[in-house]
Amino acid sequence: MPKKGLLQRISKICGIISFIISAISMIVLTLYAADASEVFRASVGATTFFFFMVGIVLVMIGSSNLPDLKVK
């Protein structure tokens, strides 16, 4: 298995952080859904969706096996 580069490791860490932010925003959405306006629910729902999708993409980038493209 090839060694992961620095940017791949950073990407995977940022993806995990994005999943955590998505979970936090989902918790906020469920806690304040009854009292909040439609605009607040829509914006927090969009934030949850955005960070979840960003997390998927960044974790996939961090997990992929990329070839070594250095010129020798």
C-alpha positions in Angstrom: 0.0 0.0 0.0 1.5 3.4 -1.0 2.2 5.9 1.7 -0.4 8.7 2.0 0.7 12.2 1.3 0.4 15.1 3.6 -2.5 16.6 1.7 -4.4 13.3 1.8 -4.0 13.0 5.5 -5.2 16.7 6.0 -8.1 15.9 3.7 -9.2 12.9 5.7 -8.9 14.9 9.0 -11.0 17.8 7.5 -13.6 15.2 6.3 -13.9 13.8 9.8 -14.3 17.3 11.2 -17.0 18.0 8.5 -18.9 14.9 9.7 -18.7 16.1 13.3 -20.0 19.6 12.3 -22.8 17.9 10.4 -23.7 15.9 13.4 -23.7 19.0 15.7 -25.9 20.9 13.2 -28.3 18.0 13.1 -28.5 18.0 16.9 -29.1 21.8 16.8 -31.8 21.2 14.2 -33.6 18.6 16.2 -33.4 20.6 19.5 -34.7 23.9 18.1 -37.0 22.6 15.3 -40.2 23.2 17.2 -39.5 26.8 18.2 -37.5 28.0 15.2 -38.7 29.7 12.1 -38.8 28.1 8.7 -35.8 30.1 7.6 -33.7 28.9 10.5 -34.7 25.3 9.9 -33.9 25.5 6.2 -30.5 27.1 6.8 -29.5 24.6 9.5 -30.7 21.8 7.3 -28.7 23.1 4.3 -25.7 23.4 6.6 -26.1 19.8 7.7 -26.4 18.6 4.1 -23.4 20.6 3.0 -21.0 19.5 5.7 -22.1 15.9 5.3 -21.4 15.9 1.6 -18.1 17.7 2.0 -17.2 15.1 4.6 -17.9 12.2 2.2 -15.8 13.8 -0.6 -12.9 14.6 1.7 -12.8 11.2 3.3 -12.9 9.6 -0.1 -10.0 11.7 -1.3 -8.0 10.9 1.9 -8.7 7.2 1.5 -7.9 6.7 -2.2 -4.7 5.2 -3.4 -3.0 7.8 -5.6 0.1 7.0 -7.6 3.4 8.7 -7.0 3.7 11.3 -9.8 7.2 12.6 -8.9 9.7 12.9 -11.7 12.7 10.8 -11.1 
